[in-house]
Amino acid sequence: LKRCLMPSENKFIILTPHSVLKNLEEPYLFDIESDELYALNTDAYQFLLRISRGENPPVREEDEEFIRFCLSENLIAFSESPFQKKISLNPSPIPSLRYLELQITDRCNLQCRHCYIGEGFHQDLSKNQIQKVFEEFEVIQGLRLLLSGGEPLLHSHFWEINDLLRSYSFRTVLLSNGTLVTQEVAKRLHVHEVQISLDGMEEGHESLRGRGTFEKTLKAIDHLQEANIRVSVATMIHRKNLSEFDQMASLLRSKNIEEWNVDVPCVEGRLKTFPDFWLAPSEAGGYLRYGYGGGFHGSTNNSTCGAHLCAIIPNGDVCKCGLFSQEPVGSIEEGLRTCWARIPRIPLKDLHCRCSVIEDCRGGCRYRAKIQGNLFQPDLFQCYARGVLKGGE
């Protein structure tokens, strides 16, 4: 084993193509494919930094356990030649911007009744603007870019944007309604994951998204998996799908879906005109427990939601998240790092909440708390989901 671990003149240790160093609050190694983040001590970071530069550092006895672990996780590999990897050593801001929702268009082929955007203005971010964001997000040490809309596949230059993605060392997730994902589209995508919106079985889903969408959405999942693209599913809880969650859970297990994001739509946009879909926190909260998986990498900043995330909307404004589009902190023309520094954050200690699960739920959604009456109160949907409040309270 020791001989195997010792590099020689014709044997080098290299980072695998999907492994990249990230200089966040602390040094990390990020596996882009698996979405895993590994904390590094100084020695481990310096060793991986040297091999990423194409060097062949000696392996000390105390390094062997670390190297063995990295080999088992497919983070490093042996090579007959050195490989110099493109890395950005600029430190991230603190708190780090790890997740960026980039709404590249507000165009959509559906008229979903819960859409908080409402009627769009047929706006696209330009290809140059998007490429500038990609560059800045990489320099700022970003981990996960969410390509969103509208329906992002409708961007007038989507396939050119898709081709750009191969040049960057962050994970890319496409958020899609799935109805435009044909077998050919799936094969052309260069994203690591596609999150498909599935809002119930046929009756529940189509009551929200329109007739004929359910089967197209299921076919999209199959096409993506056949193309070896990971699929996650996002579901909105509404009055028409409450009886379908057990069926949905079985369906997603049968399709080997590893992540199911379940949430409640905010009464904004089109949903304002469809009150028959609305649910109170006491009605919807329990259904949040159906969700599983998820790739939140923890936080060193003891704040409510958005500690490591912001959004860019199709007019170029930067916001706390897409729901806060009417409260922008700046424009991408000013630079992503500059705008990120302006994002308002609420420390957990400032919430009007002292329950035992606050470190887990982090107060829930700030926008829902705001429309429930107070930005500093907990999100009541989370309170019911976690049993802090019971039905009737």
Summary of the structure (lengths in Angstrom):
residues: 393
radius of gyration: 22.2
end to end distance: 62.0
largest distance: 71.9
contacts: 1253
relative contact order: 0.11
helix: 36%
strand: 18%
